[in-house]
Amino acid sequence: MTGETTVRTAVRIHGRSTQRKALRALLDALPHHGGHLLVAGEPGLGRTTLLRWAARSFRAGPVLHLGPGPDGGAHVTVEQLLDALRAASAAAPVLVCADDAHLWDAPARTALDRAVRRLSTADRVGLLLSVASDRAVAPEFARLPVVHLDPLTPSGAAALLDDATDGVAAPAVREQLLAEAEGNPALLVALVRRLSPAELRGHRPLPRPLADAVALAEVAGGAPCGPSAHARDLLLTVAAAGRAEDGTDVDAGLVHDALRHLRPEPGPGPHAEPGLGPHAEPGLGPHAEPGLGPHAEPGPGPRAEPGPGPRAEPVPEHLVLAGDRLRFRSPLVRRTVHATAAPERRRAVHRALAEVLETGGHRLTGLLHRSWSLGGPEPAPASADRLAAVADRLAAVAADGAVPASHRLRATAYARAAELTADGARRAERYTAAAEQALLAGRPDRARPLLAAARDSAAPAAVRGRAEWVRGVTELRDGPVGDAHQSLLLAASLLAADAPADAAAAALAAADAAWAAGDLPACLATLAPEPPHRPENPAPGSDGPADARGAAAHPAAVVHDHRVGMRALLEGRLDRAGAPLGQVVERGRTEDRPQTLLRSAAAALLLGDVDAARSGGARALAAARQLGSDTLVPQALEYLAYAELRAGRHPQARTHAEEGLRTALRTGQRNTAAHHRAVLALAASIEEEPDVVARHVTAALDTARRHGLVQAATLAQWAAARADLGRGRPYDAADRLGLLVLPGPARGHFAVWRLAVPCFVEAAVLAGRQEDARAVLTDFADWAAFGADPQAAAQLARCHALLAPGEHADALYRRALDRHDEAGGDFERARTALLYGKWLRRRRRPREARGRLGTALAGFERCGAGVWAAQARDELRALGAAPQGTGTGAPARLGLLTPQQLRIVRHVAEGATNREVALALGVSTRTVDYHLRKVFAALGVRSRLELARMVGEAEQDHEVRGARETRRVGSYEKTGAEH
C-alpha cells in the first residue's frame, strides 16, 4: 500500500436526503409521541454516519447510546431497560441510538425487542437502530419500519470525492475511483486514502487492483468465513461466478456442478462431507443448498441422477436463494470474498467453473473463467504465450455476433482480453471495444474508466478515433454536450482516412450534440457536405457506439440523407429537406436495427410525420430491448414521448416519459433524463399539478444548465409558462415566453421556440402586448407553411384571430377549428374552442358561446387537461350554465381554507394591508403573514391581485347559483309541484 493522501473529513452528508427526511420526521415527532426506525444498508454505506447525524440534530432531550456488553450479550433485564427509558423520558423526550445491532447476540436482541413492544407512544422514546444488510435481518427487528440505504448515485459519489480531495483528482483517476467504489462512500474514501498525491493527480500509475483485498476487507469488516470448508467454497464459487455476471445472481445448478468439480464426491461412509455430492438432499425450508435435491433445475453442465443421501448444509447467511438463482445480499461482501480468498483456491474455483461452462457449450463465459484461472509457477515465456493466446481467443469470441452474449458480458470479455494483452495498440483497441459494449449495456460509469485505460499515444488513428467516438457519445448522454461535440468532431477527423463511414456517423453524432446545445452555427458547420466515401464493411463485432454506430448500424445512405436533409432544414431550404429526410423515414419502415430506426423516428419528427415517428420509435424500443441495448431504450422512449406530445396525446407522452426517466436514471444518462423531465413538465402543465410541473422543471433545468442542454431548458421553461397560462396568469406567462420567442440573445432553442409561439401570442394578447405578439407571427407562418408541425396551421389561424378586429376574428376562429379537424388532437382544438367561446361571450352571443365552451370542456376532460377544463367551467358559470364539475373552480379551492384564513382572504381581497388585517382581527402581523403564505401555497396564487380575482369569481359564482336557486324555487311554487 502507498497511502500518503490525507483525506479531508467530509463536511456534509452526500446523497441521503430521503433517509434524513425519514429520520427528521421521527425526531420532530418525539416531543409528542414515541417511535422507532431501523436503518439498514450494506457495510460502508453510512449507517453510523446517519445515526450520528440524528444524535447531533436532536435538541428536544437527551440522547442515549445503547449497546450490548463487551461479550455482545444483555446485562440488564427487560424491566430494568424499560424503567431506565421511562425514567429518562419523564422530563423530556429521549432518543436511543443502537448502532450495529446485528452484532448483538440473540438474548440481547430479544431483550431489546421486548422492551420496544412494551413501550407505548406516550412514553416519548425514539429508538433508532442500524443493522448491516449483508445478512438477513434478525427476526427480533423484522417488525420495525425500515429506512434502506442504497449506493450513492453517480452525482452523489462525485460530490463526496470532490469533498474528500478538494477536487484535485485527475479526471482519469476520478473516473476509475468512482467506478471501483460502485457508490459505496466508505470504500471510495478508503481508495482515496490508499493513493499517494502523485497517483491522485495522475502523475504516477494507479496500483492494480485499485480496490485490493485489504481495502475491501477494511470496509466490509473482514471477509465472511463460513462454518465449514464446504460453506467457504460455496461463498467463493458464487462470488467467482458473479464476476462474469457483473455481480448479479447466478445459476444455482452451475454452482453445484462447479463444487462437484472442485471437491469430488467422497465415497459413501459416515465421514462424507454433507451437501457436496449429487445425491445430497436439500436442507429444510429456504435454507436448502441449491441444486442438490431431486427437484433441482439443470445447470449448464451434466447432472447426475438424484437419490437419497445425507442432509445438506443451510445456505450461508450472506447468500440468498431465490428459485434456482443464488446471489450475495451485498455486492461489497461478494467482492471481498473473492479478493481475500487464497490465490490458489480462487484459481481452482474459476477452473472448475470454466470446465462446467465449456462442457455446457457456454463458450464466452467459460473462456472468461479460464482466463481468470491462469497463473502459477510457469516459466515466463510460456506464461506470456499462453496469456496472449487466451487474450486473442477472448477478443475473437467477444466479437463473434453468432455467440449469444449480453453487451455486459462482451464488455467484461474485451476488458479481460485487454488486461492480458502486452501490445499497447491492441490493448487500447480492446479497451475501446469494452467501453463500447459497456455503453450499449447502459453502463457509462463503466465505459469511462475503460476509455481512460485505452489512452495510448502509440495506437493508430483509427483506434484513437473510435475511443473518441465512444467518449463523445457517452458525454452526449451524460455530460456537457459541448465536450461531446468536440470529442465527436475529433473522432470524425481521426476516422476519416481508414473508416470514412464511421467518420460520417461520428460527424452526425457531433451535429446531434450541437443540436442539443442549441448552437446553430456549430450544427450547420458540422453538417457541411462531406467528401465522397466508399462503402465499407466493419470488422465483426466492431459495431460503433450506441447511437452512432457506423456502417453496420447506420448504413451510409441513411447517414448521408439525414445529414443533407437536416442541414437544408436548418438553412431554411425547406423544399430541399423533405426528400432526403423522407428517404430516412422510408428506410426505417423495413429496418430492424435500433440505431437506424432511431434516425428514422428523428427524421419523421423533423418532417412532422407524427405517425411515422411513433412507429419508428416503437420499433426502435422493441429492437433495443430484444438486443439488450439498455442505453438505447431511454432514447427510443424520448422520441415516442415527443411524438405523442406533438400529436396532442399528453397522457401517452407522460407514460413514455415516466418509463424513459426511470431507465435513463438507471443507465446513468442524466441528459436524456432531463429531456424526459421536460416532457413530463409539459404533460403536467395542462393538468392541475403545479407542484409536479415545478419539480420536473427544476430538475430538468438543473441538469440543462450544468451540461449546456438548451433544447431541454427551452422545453422546461415553455412548460412552466404554459402552466402559468392555464392557471390564469397571462402576465407571468408572457414574461417567461417572451424570453424564449422574441429575438435576442436569450431566445430559446432554434428548433423549439416556434412551438411556444401560440402560447406566447395568447399570453401577450391577454397581457396587452399585441405588438410583441405580431412580431413573431411572420416566422411562425413560415414554420406552419413547411408542415413540420401538424397543429401549426390551426394555431396560426388562432393567433390571427386573437389579434384581428372583431369583424374578422369570427371567420379566423372558424378557420382554425376547421384546421384542427384536419390535424386532430383534442387539446389544441379545445384551446381554440375555449378562446372562441370567450370571444363570443364577450360579444353577447351566449348561445353560440355555450356550445363552443361545452365543446372545449369536453375536449379538455378527454385529454386530462384539468387546469384548462377549470377555465371552461368558469366561463360556462359566467353564462349561467355551470356544468357538473369536479370541484376545481374558485369556490371549491377557497373551501380548502380554514375559517381564519377565509377571514384574512376577504380583508385582503378588499384591499387591506397586512397591518390593517391584523388590527381588524386582533392578531399580530406575523400571524397574518404566516396565514397568507399558507393561502398562497394552497390556492396556487402569486399576488394579492390574483387572490382578489379568485375571491371575486367565487362571489360571482355564489350569486349565479343563488339566482338559479331562486328561479327554481319560484318555478316550484308556481307549478305547485309535489312529490
C-alpha angles and dihedrals in degrees: 000000000000102000110162102135116106107218113217113232109255111252095205142024113257127217099353102108094123093050094045089050090057092048091046090054090055093048094047092051096050096087086063107031142352128259144163140219136188117215110205129183142131118273114290099024094109108263092144092046091054093050091050090049090052092049092051092046096051110095103157096083147333125321119222122197109211125198142151124262122278090276093051093253136116117265098181132059124244090253092052091050092048093048091050094049094046092048091050092049096047095090100027139359116279131216115207117197121194113181123197093007089167088075093062118102121248097263091052092049091048092051091051092046092052091048091051092050092053096048114096125212088250090065090076093219118145117200119200116183132177127203134175114250095208086097135032115288111255112256090239089066099037094097095057121100109255133222108198124211115212128187114282118268116250091259092048092049091047091051091050091049092051090047093051096045102030087242096289097126114115113246094248092047090047092054093050093047092051092047094049094047093053091204095308106135097200092049091048091053091045091053092050090049089053094059128083118231090255091053092046091054093047096249093120131033117267120250116261122258093027093199099045130179094269094053094045094047091048092057096038093050093245134320116298113249120202123223092250142022089257092053090050091051090048091053092047094046093052090047092049094046089051092061090074090044095050091250097303125127119302136211110274091210090057090052092049093051092046090053089053090054091044097048111020113218113266120229120272116283143106093285098056114134107251119245098009106099131073091252097056116123123224121266123245120298121324093344094072115126109255122254097007103102132074092264097053117132115246115259129208095284136053119295128216120225114270123241142156118304147139123312116273126237117256119258111270113260093246091063132072123207114204113174106307095339129094127198142164117253088224127040089205092056090048090055091045093052091052096044097046097047119108108270093234093051092045091053091047091054092050090048091053091049091049092053093051094045095046090049089053093051097253096139103173098041091044091050091050092055089045089057091050090051093060120112140077136111099325119141112265098248093047091047092049092049091049093049092049092050092050091047091053092048092048093051092046094050092044089054093049107102090195091066109088108236139134122248088248092056092047089051090053091048094049091047092051090048089052091051089055095046119099099188109089098215094048091044090054090048092053094046088051091051089050090052091051091053093045089053091050088050089058095253109122087157087066094041095058099060090043089055089049089053090049094062107116122149090205093061117107120260092254092057093046090046092053091050091051089048092055091044091051094049090048091053091044089062099035114014146040106321091212088063090046090053093054094045092051093048089051089049091052092052093047093048097044098092101043103024111025094168090054089047091054091049091049090051091051089051087051088055088052088055092050089047091053089049092051090235103147097178091050091046092052092045091051091049093052113134110282124221117262113277135194122243112255139189115227122224115268111275093011098108110151131247126313102277104013102047106159127230096335095059102017110041112216092248093056092049092046095047093046090050094049095045094046092051093048090051093051092047090055093246091132094166090061096045099063100066101051094040089047089055090055090052092048094050089053091061091070100032128102100184112104096221093055090045090052090053089049092052091048092051091049090053090051089053094044093242095144096175092053090047091053092047094048093045093049092049091046089052092051092046093048091051093046091052094043091240095153094174092062096051096078091048093051090049089049092057090046091051092049091049092052091048092051088051091051094246098133099167091054091046089052092051092052093044093050091054091042092052092052094049093043092054091044092052095044098251105140094166092055088045089055090056091050090049089053090053090048090051091051092048092048092046091077092049131071093262109108092158091055091049092049093048095051094041091052093048093045093048092047092061094034094056094047095045100034096247101163093167094055091043092053092050092048093049090048089053092053091049093047089052088054091050093049091052094052100262104126094158093056091043093050091050093051096043095044089067090052103045108026118087114267143091093289094055113134129251112318093236098039109042093077090061088062095050096093090054091048094049091051093047093043093051091050089047093050096251099125095148092056089049093052091048093069100041097084092061091042091052089055089050092050091049091055090060098221091129115052091204097047098089092053092043090051091054089048091051091051089049091054090053099038126099116256097265092058103034095076094059092044093053090050091049090051091052090050090053090050090054088057096045100039124211123133099218101055092041090051090050091054091046090050093052091045091050091050090050092050093048092052089052091054096250096131099164093054091041091053091054094049093045092048090052090049092050092050091049093049093048092049093055095038096249095152099167092052091045087058089058090052091049092050091052091049091050089053086058091051091248102105111175127221099275140178096254098260100127128102096278092052093048093048087051088068091068127094119247091255091050091049091053091051091046093053092051092048091048088056090056101261120152121233090258091051091049090050092052092047094051098035096240135116123271087240089061091050091049091050094050093045091054089052091047094050091050094046095047097038094234128139105195141037088243091060089047092052091048091052092050090049091051091050092051091047090051090050091052092048092050091046092052091047091050090049091052091048093050091046090052090049092052093046095051093040089221114184134184 
